[in-house]
Amino acid sequence: MIDSTTGRMIPDQQALSRAAAQRYARLSAVAEGRGRPVGTVCRRRAARPGRGALLSFDQAARTLRVTNRSYVGVRPIPVSMIVGSVGRSQDLDRHFRWRHGLSSSRLESLRDAFPDGDVPAIQVFQLGEAYFIQDGHHRVALAIERRAEFIDAQVTLLETSYEVGPDVDVCGLVQTEQQRSLLESSGLSVARPEARIVFTLLEGYTEASDVIKAYGYELAQARGFLPSPEVVAANWYDELYLPAVRAARRAGLPELYSSWGSTDGDLFLWLYQIRRDLRSLDGAADFTAAARRARELHLGWRRKRDHLRRGGRPLPSRGSGTPTAHAVDSW
């Protein structure tokens, strides 16, 4: 439709609604290219217990930023809580079924030498409630073969600021790394250390980073100088993020989309995109108007299914508790 006064094209409102719905389904356009989005791969692996590889200890230690270690001695540990390996994470799956590198003669010799199952203690690193095996992969494979619930281990305890459960997977590690990268690179970790911004899809962190950068550019134009990242982050959080979240809550969007497992971060991105579309019609459109429009949209079960399949959560920090979908901000 053409504006008779200006001669400019006026976007069709139904088309805007469809576009907004499509954006929420993916929260941002995944860049076209080779390979699948990491979130998709993670979700498919997580949906097939026991089929994924063991976690890499190096990746976990790097992501979770180990701060200290201490040897705590020999003690029995649950076999089911051994989730990763030092150097052999690609050789076995989570049930210690060997993909390659299996020495059948080694396993046979262990069966003969320890018919009662009382094998020498393995060596592990402990991160929270999860264990990463350093030495004794064949012994763990034998223990699982014999359906043993516990195995003796020499345990080195590693300290981290994150809560690590026995169900930790590669998706949780990647989500944690992406979340921390956003908070640190944007300046939010300094300007608003209480902020715990969570997105269901990995690309949400990239899109949020782009939104903050765009906001910083607008702020610099308005002030006539380039503010520090911390100033940009604080203003973005107080003047853009929190108002959007409040508008979403007033409109009842968390309840409406509770079965999606959506977070405040997800709803912020959605309302931000809807508001952007609305402003092509009305430059004064705010987050309240965007939230009203969001309630009118029907996203469909296919989008919900994709959202749930690809979704994940970062690991919670110690002392913060396990975050629920919408318990992510303190105002």
PyMOL commands that set and color helices and strands:
alter all, ss='L'
color gray80, all
select helices_A, chain A and resi 13-26+38-46+57-64+79-81+104-113+137-145+170-186+188-191+203-223+229-250+253-256+258-260+264-278+287-296+301-310
alter helices_A, ss='H'
color red, helices_A
select strands_A, chain A and resi 55-56+68-78+82-85+122-127+130-135+150-159
alter strands_A, ss='S'
color yellow, strands_A
deselect
rebuild
show_as cartoon
